[in-house]
């Protein structure tokens, strides 16, 4: 499995309980250092953390059964990201996206909303799980800012499977 934009590695560490090997990548050296520290403390040997760009990952094609792209689509060129994810997934591999569609942050590429993202995903060679195809499926998310401040918001959750050649 691959966790794109893994932050401090919490999700990748959870995935490592279910998968033979997990890789987490993030552009932040500080996040990757923290993830490696957590990995060492937990004595987990079936995962690795790498400082890398999600739009230029250091992996050969068709290597992963599952890719997570949590809260990153509004930060990257979404069309390029989908092409990269498509290339990294094995045949019938799955990808999981979450997004608040928050464009108040720095972004590149085109803006998408839940429905336009679903259409783009289907045009990019993915089949969306039937539960997620026509409507958003929001899940609550809590982000700890500091000891006394938390940010609560809702994320659109979406699963899709690689099914056909990407249209380019």
C-alpha positions as CSV (number, residue, x, y, z in Angstrom):
1,X,0.0,0.0,0.0
2,X,1.1,3.6,-0.6
3,X,0.0,6.6,1.5
4,X,0.5,9.8,-0.5
5,X,1.0,12.9,1.6
6,X,1.4,10.6,4.7
7,X,2.1,13.5,7.2
8,X,3.5,12.0,10.4
9,X,2.6,8.5,9.4
10,X,-0.3,7.5,11.5
11,X,-2.5,6.2,8.7
12,X,0.4,4.3,7.1
13,X,1.2,2.6,10.4
14,X,-2.4,1.5,10.7
15,X,-2.3,0.1,7.1
16,X,0.9,-1.8,8.0
17,X,-1.3,-3.9,10.3
18,X,-3.2,-5.2,7.2
19,X,-0.7,-5.1,4.4
20,X,2.6,-6.9,3.8
21,X,4.4,-3.7,3.2
22,X,3.4,0.0,3.3
23,X,5.2,3.1,2.0
24,X,4.3,6.6,3.1
25,X,5.6,9.7,1.2
26,X,5.4,13.4,2.0
27,X,7.3,16.5,0.9
28,X,8.0,17.5,4.5
29,X,11.3,16.2,5.9
30,X,9.9,17.0,9.4
31,X,6.8,14.9,8.9
32,X,8.9,12.0,7.6
33,X,11.3,12.3,10.5
34,X,8.4,12.1,12.9
35,X,6.9,9.1,11.0
36,X,10.2,7.3,11.2
37,X,10.5,8.0,14.9
38,X,7.0,6.6,15.5
39,X,7.7,3.5,13.3
40,X,10.9,2.8,15.3
41,X,9.1,3.2,18.7
42,X,6.4,0.9,17.5
43,X,9.0,-1.6,16.1
44,X,7.1,-1.9,12.9
45,X,9.4,-3.3,10.2
46,X,7.0,-3.6,7.3
47,X,6.8,0.0,6.3
48,X,9.0,2.8,5.1
49,X,8.7,6.6,4.9
50,X,10.3,8.6,2.1
51,X,10.6,12.3,1.5
52,X,9.1,12.5,-2.0
53,X,6.7,14.5,-4.2
54,X,3.3,12.9,-4.8
55,X,3.5,14.1,-8.4
56,X,6.9,12.6,-9.0
57,X,7.0,9.4,-6.8
58,X,10.1,7.2,-6.9
59,X,8.3,4.0,-7.8
60,X,8.0,1.7,-10.8
61,X,4.6,1.4,-12.4
62,X,1.9,-1.1,-11.2
63,X,3.4,-1.7,-7.7
64,X,0.6,-1.1,-5.3
65,X,-2.7,-2.8,-4.4
66,X,-4.0,0.2,-2.5
67,X,-3.2,4.0,-2.6
68,X,-4.5,6.5,-0.1
69,X,-4.8,10.1,-1.2
70,X,-6.2,11.8,1.9
71,X,-6.8,15.5,1.9
72,X,-4.4,16.3,-1.0
73,X,-6.5,16.7,-4.1
74,X,-7.1,20.4,-3.5
75,X,-3.3,21.0,-3.1
76,X,-2.1,19.3,-6.3
77,X,-2.9,19.3,-10.0
78,X,-5.7,16.7,-9.7
79,X,-5.5,15.5,-13.3
80,X,-1.8,14.8,-13.1
81,X,-2.3,13.2,-9.7
82,X,-4.9,10.8,-11.1
83,X,-2.6,9.8,-13.9
84,X,0.2,9.0,-11.5
85,X,-2.1,7.0,-9.2
86,X,-3.4,5.1,-12.2
87,X,0.1,4.2,-13.2
88,X,1.2,3.1,-9.7
89,X,-1.8,0.8,-9.1
90,X,-1.8,-2.8,-10.1
91,X,-4.7,-4.0,-12.3
92,X,-7.9,-3.7,-10.2
93,X,-6.0,-1.9,-7.4
94,X,-8.0,0.5,-5.3
95,X,-7.6,4.2,-4.4
96,X,-9.2,6.0,-1.5
97,X,-9.7,9.7,-1.5
98,X,-10.8,12.1,1.1
99,X,-11.2,15.8,0.6
100,X,-12.8,18.8,2.3
101,X,-12.6,20.6,-1.2
102,X,-11.0,23.5,0.7
103,X,-9.6,26.0,-1.7
104,X,-8.7,28.6,0.9
105,X,-5.2,26.9,0.9
106,X,-2.6,27.2,-1.7
107,X,-3.5,25.1,-4.7
108,X,-2.4,24.3,-8.2
109,X,-4.4,22.9,-11.1
110,X,-8.2,23.1,-11.5
111,X,-10.7,23.3,-8.8
112,X,-13.0,20.3,-8.4
113,X,-16.2,19.8,-6.4
114,X,-17.5,16.4,-5.3
115,X,-19.4,15.8,-8.6
116,X,-16.8,17.1,-11.0
117,X,-14.1,15.0,-9.2
118,X,-16.3,11.9,-9.6
119,X,-16.6,12.6,-13.4
120,X,-12.9,13.2,-13.7
121,X,-12.1,10.0,-11.8
122,X,-14.3,7.9,-14.1
123,X,-12.8,9.5,-17.3
124,X,-9.4,8.7,-15.9
125,X,-10.0,4.9,-15.9
126,X,-11.5,4.3,-12.5
127,X,-14.7,2.7,-11.4
128,X,-16.2,4.4,-8.4
129,X,-17.8,2.2,-5.7
130,X,-21.6,2.3,-6.2
131,X,-22.1,3.8,-2.8
132,X,-20.1,6.9,-3.7
133,X,-21.0,7.4,-7.3
134,X,-23.8,9.9,-7.1
135,X,-23.4,11.6,-3.8
136,X,-20.9,12.7,-1.3
137,X,-20.3,10.5,1.7
138,X,-19.0,12.8,4.4
139,X,-17.0,11.6,7.4
140,X,-16.0,13.7,10.4
141,X,-12.4,14.7,10.7
142,X,-10.7,16.3,13.7
143,X,-7.3,18.0,13.4
144,X,-5.4,18.9,16.6
145,X,-3.9,22.4,16.2
146,X,-2.4,22.5,19.7
147,X,-3.2,21.4,23.2
148,X,-6.3,23.6,23.4
149,X,-7.4,23.9,19.8
150,X,-9.0,21.4,17.5
151,X,-10.4,21.9,14.0
152,X,-13.5,19.9,13.2
153,X,-14.7,19.4,9.6
154,X,-16.2,16.9,7.2
155,X,-14.5,15.1,4.4
156,X,-15.9,13.6,1.3
157,X,-14.8,9.9,1.3
158,X,-14.5,8.1,-2.0
159,X,-13.2,4.6,-3.1
160,X,-12.4,3.7,-6.7
161,X,-10.9,0.8,-8.6
162,X,-8.5,0.9,-11.5
163,X,-10.4,-0.7,-14.4
164,X,-9.5,0.6,-17.8
165,X,-6.7,2.5,-19.6
166,X,-6.6,6.1,-18.7
167,X,-7.7,8.4,-21.4
168,X,-5.2,11.0,-22.0
